[in-house]
Amino acid sequence: MEGSTRIPHFVIKPAKEEEAPLILAFIKQLAEYERLAHEVTATEEGLRATLFGERPFAEVAIGYYQNQPAAFPRSGSVPTRSSFTIIRRF
């Protein structure tokens, strides 16, 4: 999934388990921007289990600009509340 982009010095890489705090920070920043911070229930532990556990339920990519995390790429243009909540349903 790692790939370069048309933006110089910007690459997208698959997230690693040790980046769970960063992923949670991006989720909280997005929720704050969308005025939905009160809906965030995700935790680092929940992200680790859901994204990197025995049966991952999703994948995460992180954009890096000049080797610094800079973006949380999304496939759609509208965030969903599921971005803020980690629920294991299976």
N, C-alpha and C positions, 0 to 999 in steps of 0.2 A: 504494500500500500504506500510505501514511501515514494515521494515524487517531487520533482522540481516544478516550479511554476514559471510563468512569464515575468514575474516580479523578481528582479535581481536580489539575491541573498535570501530569498524566501522559499522554504521547503515545507512540505507536509509529511509528518511521520506518524506511524501508529503509536498510540499511547502505551506506556509501560505501567505495570502495577505500582511501581514506586512513585508514579506521577498522580496517584489518587488525590493528594492534597491540592495539586494544581488543577485537576479536573473539577474538583469541588469548588475551588475558587472561581473558575470560569463560570460554572453553573450559577453561583451566587451573584457574580457580576452581571450576568445576563438577566437573572431574575430581578435584581435591583434596577437595571435599566428599563425593564418591562413593567416596573412597579408591582412585581409579584414576589418580592422577597419573603413575604409572610407565608408563601406557599412552599418554600424550600424545606423538604424533609430529608433530603439525601444526606448521607454521612460518608466519611472515608471508608468505613468498614463495609457499608452497603455497596459502595462503588466497587470496592475490591471484589466482593462476592459476586456482584452482578456482571461486571466487565471482565474479570480475570479469574473467576472461579472455575470449578470443574466443568460447568456448562455455561459459558458466557452467553448472555442474552443480548448483547449489543457490542459494537466496536466503536472506538473513539480515535479520532485523528487530531493531532495538535499541529498548528502552523508555527513555524519558527522563523523569525527574521533575524538575521545575523547571529544565529545560534541561540537566540533568546525566545522563550515561548511568547507568542504574540497573538494567537488567534485560536478559536475553537470552531473549526469549520462546521457548517450545518448544510444538510442537503436541501432543506427547504428555506423559504424566506420568512416563515412565521414560526416562532418558537412555540412549543407545546408545553403544557403543564407537566407532561411526562418527563420533560427534561429536568424538572426540579424534584421529582419524586422517584425514589427507588423502591420498587415493590417486586418481590419474587413471587411470581404467580404459578410457577411450575415446579 
